C-alpha cells in the first residue's frame, strides 16, 4: 500500500527511521535475578545447612512441579493483566473446576462415589468438564466487565467468593478421591513430569499467540489504550470476553493437573493461587497498568517464586517469615517496574 | 509556604531588573539525543516573550528546566540577577516561576477554590480549613484578573477555556515573576482566546515576564513583544516581533523555505463516495446531510463544540446515530462500529492524539500496525510480520518520522511525529474515505506542511477526504468545499471560490 505515497513528493530528507535497534529485553534481567537468587541459596546452603541447593535433582523436580500449576494459571492471568484488567477469581475457579470435574473422574472400585452412575469414564470427560467450567467462569467475568462496565477487580472478586462457595456446596465440602488411572496420568504421567510438560506447552502456545498473532497484538493494544483500540476497529468487548475465558480455561486446566497429581480434590484447593499467579506475572515484568509484559517474563517470575519458597524451606526458615518475605518481593517487583517505566518515558 | 494573603496584591518586585529571567548556556542530553545544546533565553519584566520552534526543537525541555521538572546538565538559570537552583517544581514555584502546562493539571473532582489554594489553604484558629476565607480570597483574585467564575464550581463542570483561567489564577496567586504558558490557546474557543489575551496584557502591565509557547503565527504578532526561536535543540535568535514578518519567522524555525503552506492543487473530482442523510444524535447534532466525492477535500469549520467531532465519530461508527443513514457509493450501509467503517474503506484520525490516538506505552511499530490487521497481513490469525514491518518502515521513512528506531516508545516522540505515525496507521489500510479531525493541531510548521502535502496527494489518488479543522487558514486553503456547523446543525456549505474567513465566521457564529 505504500503506493499511496509517491517517492517524489515526500522524499525522505532525513535518514529513514528503520534500523532495527531493540533494547535488551527486560526478561533477560529478570532471568539474571533468577540465577542470582538460586546462586544465593546455593551459597547460603553451604554455609548454614552444609549441602548444595541446586545439586539435588529431586528438589529441582519438586520446585518445577510446584511452579507448574501456578504457572499455568499465571499464563492466563498475564493476558488479563496485559489488557489492563485483573483476575482475582483464578484460585476459586480452580477449586470449583476441581470439585465438579473430580466427580466425573472416579473409578468404580472407590467406596465413596458422588455419581455412582458416572464412573470409569475416559479421562477426557472430566478434563472437558473441568476446562468448560473454568471457561464458563471466565465468560461470566468477561461478560460482567464488558456489559455492566464494572471494574475487573469487582467482577472477579465476586467470582472469587461465589466460585469458592460452589466448590464447597457441590460435594457438601467432602473431598473427592479414587480417580481412574487414566485421569491420574494428567498429573503423574510421563514419569511424573506431566504437569511440567503441560505448563511448558501452555506457555509456548500462548507465547506464540501473544507475539505472532493478531489476537495477541489486539490484547496489547487494548491494554495500552482502549479508546484508541476501539477507533482502530478492535471489538474490545468480544476480545476481553475471550481473554477472560482463556484465563478461566487455564485455571480449569491447572485444577485438573493439580487434583490428578495429588489424587484428591477438596474444596480448599487453590487458596491464594490467584495472588501467586498475579505475583508471578508482576515479578516477571508484566505491567499492572496494562499494555506491557511477556509470557516468558511470567514463566521466569513463577520460577523465581518457586525457587524462593523452596529455598526458604531448604534453609528451614519459618513459614511465617516466608510469607512476610514473599510479600516484600512482590512489592519490590512493582517498585522496580515503575522505575523502569519512568526511565523509558524520557519525554522531551 | 508564602503567605496567601499577599498573593492578591499586584506584583512589582521584578520591575527594576533588566531581565527577570536569564538562562545561559543550558545543555541537556537524553539517552541518544541532545535536547538542548547550550541555549540561552532572556526574559524582560513586563513583556510577553514568545517561544517559537517546531516540535522537538527543545522548547518544552527548556521550559521544564525553568519550571524545575528537569535538571540541566550544565548552564545556569538566573532569576532577578541571582543564580537559582530549581531541584523540584515546588522550588521553582516558590522562587516565583509558575508554569501552565498544555495538559491542564487540575483535580477534576475538586472545586475551583480548592484547586487554586491546595497546600496553602487558609486555616482558622482551630487549624482547620477556613472555607469562607478561601472563597473570599478566590473572589478577590478573580476580581483582579477579571475572571468571572464560581469558586465553588467543580473543575469537571468547566469548559477547557475556563479551566485554563483557573490555572492562570492559580499561577498568579503564587505571586510569580515569571509565568510560562505552553500553548494556552490550543484547545479553547475564539472568545476565550480574547479573554485570555486581555488577562495576559494585564499581567504584563503588572511587570510579570510571560513566556508564551505557541505554534500560531498570528498570536505571536497579536500578543508577543519579543520572541526567541529554537531549532533542533539550538538557540537561533531573539527579535522584537514588530521587526519581522511571518516568513522570516518560518524561515528561522524550519531553517528552510516553505514555498507554499497550503499546496492546494486542482484535482479531478469523481463520483460521490460517501453521503450522510439527516443524521441525528441526541443533543449532539441534528439533520446532518452532506456528501463527499472521490478526490474532494471537504472541510468542516465551526467553533469548538459545534458538533463537528461528534458527526465524524458517528460516521465512523464510534457512536451510532439515533436516526438518519449513511450511503457509500450509493449503497445504504449500516455502520455500527469502527470495524464496520474500516471494512467500508474508512479511516478516522481522531482529534485527541493522546486520548484516542496513540498507544502510549507501545512502540512506533506497534502503534502503526493494529488497524490494518483486520483485513490484511494476517494468515490464519498469524501476523505476516516481515512484510508488515517492511511496509511500516516505508511509510515512516516517506513521512519523515524522526525517531532513532521503529522500536522507540511513541510517548517519546514529538507531537508532529506522533501524528505522522497515526496517519501512517491509516495509510496502511489504504482508505477510500479519510476522515481527519484537527489533523495538524499542536504540531509544528514543517510537519504541518508535510501533512497538507500528503492530504493533497491522497486526493490525487481519488481518496475522499473529510477534514475537521479549527484553523481558518487550513480550512480555507485545503478544502474544495466547506461545511460550516453551529450548535449541532449545518448552517451552510460553501464552495472554495465563494468561501472566505468572514462568511465562515458568520455561519459559524450564526
HADDOCK unambig.tbl for C-alpha pairs under 7 A between the chains (distance, minus, plus):
assign (segid A and resid 1 and name CA) (segid B and resid 428 and name CA) 6.05 0.50 0.50
assign (segid A and resid 1 and name CA) (segid B and resid 430 and name CA) 6.12 0.50 0.50
assign (segid A and resid 2 and name CA) (segid B and resid 391 and name CA) 6.49 0.50 0.50
assign (segid A and resid 2 and name CA) (segid B and resid 394 and name CA) 6.82 0.50 0.50
assign (segid A and resid 2 and name CA) (segid B and resid 395 and name CA) 6.27 0.50 0.50
assign (segid A and resid 4 and name CA) (segid B and resid 458 and name CA) 6.69 0.50 0.50
assign (segid A and resid 10 and name CA) (segid B and resid 398 and name CA) 5.88 0.50 0.50
assign (segid A and resid 10 and name CA) (segid B and resid 399 and name CA) 6.59 0.50 0.50
assign (segid A and resid 11 and name CA) (segid B and resid 398 and name CA) 5.94 0.50 0.50
assign (segid A and resid 12 and name CA) (segid B and resid 397 and name CA) 6.17 0.50 0.50
assign (segid A and resid 12 and name CA) (segid B and resid 398 and name CA) 5.44 0.50 0.50
assign (segid A and resid 12 and name CA) (segid B and resid 400 and name CA) 5.80 0.50 0.50
assign (segid A and resid 14 and name CA) (segid B and resid 400 and name CA) 6.58 0.50 0.50
assign (segid A and resid 16 and name CA) (segid B and resid 397 and name CA) 4.47 0.50 0.50
assign (segid A and resid 17 and name CA) (segid B and resid 396 and name CA) 6.79 0.50 0.50
assign (segid A and resid 17 and name CA) (segid B and resid 397 and name CA) 5.79 0.50 0.50
assign (segid A and resid 17 and name CA) (segid B and resid 401 and name CA) 6.76 0.50 0.50
assign (segid A and resid 17 and name CA) (segid B and resid 402 and name CA) 6.57 0.50 0.50
assign (segid A and resid 17 and name CA) (segid B and resid 403 and name CA) 5.77 0.50 0.50
assign (segid A and resid 17 and name CA) (segid B and resid 404 and name CA) 6.21 0.50 0.50
assign (segid A and resid 17 and name CA) (segid B and resid 405 and name CA) 5.49 0.50 0.50
assign (segid A and resid 17 and name CA) (segid B and resid 406 and name CA) 6.60 0.50 0.50
assign (segid A and resid 18 and name CA) (segid B and resid 393 and name CA) 5.59 0.50 0.50
assign (segid A and resid 18 and name CA) (segid B and resid 405 and name CA) 5.58 0.50 0.50
assign (segid A and resid 18 and name CA) (segid B and resid 406 and name CA) 5.81 0.50 0.50
assign (segid A and resid 19 and name CA) (segid B and resid 405 and name CA) 5.88 0.50 0.50
assign (segid A and resid 20 and name CA) (segid B and resid 405 and name CA) 6.10 0.50 0.50
assign (segid A and resid 20 and name CA) (segid B and resid 406 and name CA) 6.81 0.50 0.50
assign (segid A and resid 21 and name CA) (segid B and resid 405 and name CA) 6.18 0.50 0.50
assign (segid A and resid 21 and name CA) (segid B and resid 407 and name CA) 6.97 0.50 0.50
assign (segid A and resid 22 and name CA) (segid B and resid 407 and name CA) 6.32 0.50 0.50
assign (segid A and resid 212 and name CA) (segid B and resid 382 and name CA) 5.69 0.50 0.50
assign (segid A and resid 212 and name CA) (segid B and resid 383 and name CA) 5.71 0.50 0.50
assign (segid A and resid 213 and name CA) (segid B and resid 381 and name CA) 5.39 0.50 0.50
assign (segid A and resid 213 and name CA) (segid B and resid 382 and name CA) 4.13 0.50 0.50
assign (segid A and resid 213 and name CA) (segid B and resid 383 and name CA) 5.13 0.50 0.50
assign (segid A and resid 214 and name CA) (segid B and resid 373 and name CA) 6.60 0.50 0.50
assign (segid A and resid 214 and name CA) (segid B and resid 381 and name CA) 5.68 0.50 0.50
assign (segid A and resid 214 and name CA) (segid B and resid 382 and name CA) 6.10 0.50 0.50
assign (segid A and resid 214 and name CA) (segid B and resid 383 and name CA) 5.84 0.50 0.50
assign (segid A and resid 221 and name CA) (segid B and resid 359 and name CA) 6.65 0.50 0.50
assign (segid A and resid 224 and name CA) (segid B and resid 359 and name CA) 5.14 0.50 0.50
assign (segid A and resid 224 and name CA) (segid B and resid 360 and name CA) 6.59 0.50 0.50
assign (segid A and resid 224 and name CA) (segid B and resid 361 and name CA) 6.09 0.50 0.50
assign (segid A and resid 224 and name CA) (segid B and resid 362 and name CA) 6.93 0.50 0.50
assign (segid A and resid 225 and name CA) (segid B and resid 359 and name CA) 5.27 0.50 0.50
assign (segid A and resid 227 and name CA) (segid B and resid 355 and name CA) 7.00 0.50 0.50
assign (segid A and resid 227 and name CA) (segid B and resid 356 and name CA) 5.04 0.50 0.50
assign (segid A and resid 228 and name CA) (segid B and resid 356 and name CA) 4.22 0.50 0.50
assign (segid A and resid 228 and name CA) (segid B and resid 357 and name CA) 4.91 0.50 0.50
assign (segid A and resid 228 and name CA) (segid B and resid 358 and name CA) 6.42 0.50 0.50
assign (segid A and resid 228 and name CA) (segid B and resid 359 and name CA) 6.82 0.50 0.50
assign (segid A and resid 230 and name CA) (segid B and resid 338 and name CA) 6.89 0.50 0.50
assign (segid A and resid 231 and name CA) (segid B and resid 318 and name CA) 6.93 0.50 0.50
assign (segid A and resid 231 and name CA) (segid B and resid 338 and name CA) 5.80 0.50 0.50
assign (segid A and resid 232 and name CA) (segid B and resid 338 and name CA) 6.93 0.50 0.50
assign (segid A and resid 232 and name CA) (segid B and resid 370 and name CA) 6.58 0.50 0.50
assign (segid A and resid 232 and name CA) (segid B and resid 371 and name CA) 4.72 0.50 0.50
assign (segid A and resid 233 and name CA) (segid B and resid 338 and name CA) 4.63 0.50 0.50
assign (segid A and resid 233 and name CA) (segid B and resid 339 and name CA) 4.24 0.50 0.50
assign (segid A and resid 233 and name CA) (segid B and resid 342 and name CA) 6.75 0.50 0.50
assign (segid A and resid 233 and name CA) (segid B and resid 371 and name CA) 6.29 0.50 0.50
assign (segid A and resid 234 and name CA) (segid B and resid 339 and name CA) 6.66 0.50 0.50
assign (segid A and resid 291 and name CA) (segid B and resid 361 and name CA) 6.70 0.50 0.50
assign (segid A and resid 345 and name CA) (segid B and resid 411 and name CA) 6.79 0.50 0.50
assign (segid A and resid 345 and name CA) (segid B and resid 412 and name CA) 6.28 0.50 0.50
assign (segid A and resid 346 and name CA) (segid B and resid 412 and name CA) 6.23 0.50 0.50
assign (segid A and resid 347 and name CA) (segid B and resid 411 and name CA) 6.66 0.50 0.50
assign (segid A and resid 347 and name CA) (segid B and resid 412 and name CA) 4.67 0.50 0.50
assign (segid A and resid 348 and name CA) (segid B and resid 60 and name CA) 6.60 0.50 0.50
assign (segid A and resid 348 and name CA) (segid B and resid 61 and name CA) 5.51 0.50 0.50
assign (segid A and resid 348 and name CA) (segid B and resid 412 and name CA) 6.76 0.50 0.50
